[in-house]
């Protein structure tokens, strides 16, 4: 590129509003501080004592605890932006991060939305439209419906053509909600109604589409960055196959399954596809890999991912700073601080465990008061968290307490570092998923890198049986 790669050669925003909470709000705040940008935190009444509120330059309460009355309340967020006279808004992930209408409101109010354009969010954020766009852009897709299904009769016709099993998916949203696996024609009606109802409740949109279901897939995603000058780059892949009910538990980079040739080939295809659709800022393209190693596009997240830190560790690129610089008009070279062609990937191996406030056996949420909190340290360990001793974990939001990351020269060193970090991570007063993560890391198949998205079934089934036994005992008065 002919443009200077110095990140200091571009004017940045003077003040950014962080439209989020928890660890991601704190992560964005840290990036802004290092860039010399003033920050405005917004918070619900439940987050009055949160760290992002404490460390921001300004903080504005935007409503009651429920997210619909606060973090999802667009008028409240925009009123705070107007009061604080900000230049830009960073939405983080979740909440309003993939809301095209919110991005349009920002645009109409002359406040820069740090993310893709509203048109790109609509095109790639809606799963049925993204599937069609990906196919036009040359990415491999699973056989399925052409867009949204009109009704269960159309679903039955498409399923018969594709062949069972199939999976019904909500066109809007994610996180496993509005998804149902259908294994026979007799199941179509009941699963269609259930998925539609769940999607409407979760996302305000009951539209569904259908795809062929792969029984034992791996979940692999590619990170991309794109500037507003037509330049696109990929930053390699992340393996996200360890998940429960479509919610990721452990992510790592690079994937133990992907060889360098496949990585380069698919990464280049992804970058070309994003250039063709006119995508800008950060995004993640998600694939399923079948037993033969073939990759199929499933969806795109038009935002920063929860697991972005894994990619940062193996590339040396600060994705949050890059997002901010790109939104300010920087080229890719300026956004990451060097010519993208000089990117060396991967630099070692990184693993992330999502530490959630939940019972490690029953997976029941465990909101409450933290009485002790000690994070592990040492070479190659990173903890992203907004928790602290005497903090409250409210019941209104996602159960994520911390993201524990380990980086090593290879996967074995990263695994060993993660194991000792989990042993040294102390959280008392609430249940957490730390014991579960320790079991997963000790599993021989996980350590060998031989797993699929169904790996967690071996842990979930015994836990469910024990939970049912306890419930039965309680009902009998035992």
Secondary structure, 3 states (H helix, E strand, C coil): CCCCCCHHHCCCCCEEEECCCHHHHHHHHHHHHHHCCEEEEEEEHHHCCCHHHHHCCEEEEEECCCHHHCCCCHHHHHHHHHHHCCCEEECCCCCCCCCHHHHHHHHHCCCEECCCCHHHHHHHHCHHHHHHHHHHCCCCECCECCCCCCCHHHHHHHHHHHCCCEEEEECCCCCCCCCEEECCHHHHHHHHHHHHHHHHHHHCCCCEEEEECCCCCEEEEEEEEECCCCCEEEEEEEEEEEEECCEEEEEEECCCCCCHHHHHHHHHHHHHHHHHHCCCEEEEEEEEECCCCCEEEEEEECCCCCCHHHHHHHHCCCHHHHHHHHHCCCCHHHHHCCCHHHCCCCCCEEEEEEEECECCCCCCECCEECCEEECCCCCCEEEEECCCCCCEECCCCCCEEEEEEEEECCHHHHHHHHHHHHHHCEEECCCCCHHHHHHHHHCHHHHCCCCCCCCCHHHHHHHHHHHHHHHHHHHCCC
